[in-house]
Amino acid sequence: MSEQPTGWRRHLWFLVSRKVQVAVATIVVAVAAQYGLQLSEIVVGTVLGVGVALILGIAAEDAGQKAGGSLLQILTLISSLGSGNGQK
């Protein structure tokens, strides 16, 4: 029998996901920059870009695990689709 989470775990269960953790960190930096934290545009852009890249990477990794393929196989397939092979 599994135990029901209590206390703060009951309210923060969604933070178990790596994608949510990265998204929350990215949003915190963006909001902090908007409301007065003195960050240059380069720093904010870098944090947002890395956040998006991590979320997409985690999503590709999750899709590969569900599909039974390796991440390298999936990236190779995506690369071949985007390179115009078979297209005029």
C-alpha positions as CSV (number, residue, x, y, z in Angstrom):
1,M,0.0,0.0,0.0
2,S,1.4,3.4,-1.0
3,E,1.4,6.2,1.5
4,Q,-0.3,9.5,0.6
5,P,2.0,12.5,0.6
6,T,1.6,14.9,3.5
7,G,2.6,18.4,4.2
8,W,4.5,20.3,1.6
9,R,4.9,17.2,-0.6
10,R,1.2,17.1,-1.1
11,H,1.3,20.7,-2.6
12,L,4.6,20.4,-4.6
13,W,4.2,17.0,-6.2
14,F,4.6,18.5,-9.6
15,L,8.2,19.5,-8.9
16,V,9.3,15.8,-9.3
17,S,9.4,16.3,-13.0
18,R,12.7,17.5,-14.4
19,K,10.9,19.5,-17.1
20,V,8.8,21.4,-14.5
21,Q,11.9,22.1,-12.4
22,V,13.7,23.6,-15.4
23,A,10.6,25.6,-16.4
24,V,10.2,27.0,-12.9
25,A,13.8,28.0,-12.7
26,T,13.6,29.7,-16.2
27,I,10.4,31.5,-15.2
28,V,11.9,32.7,-11.9
29,V,14.9,34.2,-13.7
30,A,12.7,35.9,-16.3
31,V,10.3,37.4,-13.7
32,A,13.2,38.5,-11.5
33,A,14.8,40.3,-14.5
34,Q,11.5,41.9,-15.3
35,Y,10.9,43.2,-11.8
36,G,14.2,44.7,-10.9
37,L,17.0,42.2,-10.7
38,Q,19.8,43.8,-12.7
39,L,20.6,41.2,-15.3
40,S,21.8,42.0,-18.8
41,E,19.7,40.9,-21.8
42,I,22.5,38.4,-22.7
43,V,22.2,36.6,-19.3
44,V,18.4,36.5,-19.5
45,G,18.5,35.2,-23.1
46,T,21.1,32.6,-22.2
47,V,19.1,31.3,-19.3
48,L,15.9,31.2,-21.4
49,G,17.7,29.5,-24.2
50,V,19.3,26.9,-22.0
51,G,16.0,26.3,-20.3
52,V,14.2,25.7,-23.6
53,A,17.0,23.4,-24.8
54,L,16.9,21.4,-21.6
55,I,13.1,21.0,-21.7
56,L,13.3,19.9,-25.4
57,G,16.2,17.5,-24.6
58,I,14.3,15.9,-21.7
59,A,11.2,15.6,-23.9
60,A,13.2,13.9,-26.7
61,E,14.8,11.6,-24.1
62,D,11.4,10.6,-22.7
63,A,10.0,10.0,-26.2
64,G,13.0,7.8,-27.0
65,Q,12.4,5.7,-23.8
66,K,8.8,5.3,-24.7
67,A,9.5,4.4,-28.3
68,G,12.2,1.9,-27.2
69,G,15.0,3.7,-29.2
70,S,18.1,5.4,-28.1
71,L,18.4,9.1,-28.0
72,L,21.1,8.9,-30.7
73,Q,18.7,7.0,-33.0
74,I,16.0,9.6,-32.5
75,L,18.3,12.5,-33.1
76,T,19.7,10.9,-36.2
77,L,16.1,10.4,-37.5
78,I,15.2,14.0,-36.7
79,S,18.4,15.2,-38.4
80,S,17.7,13.2,-41.6
81,L,14.1,14.5,-41.7
82,G,15.3,18.1,-41.4
83,S,18.1,17.8,-43.9
84,G,15.8,17.5,-46.9
85,N,16.6,13.9,-47.8
86,G,14.0,12.7,-50.2
87,Q,12.7,16.2,-50.9
88,K,13.0,18.2,-54.1
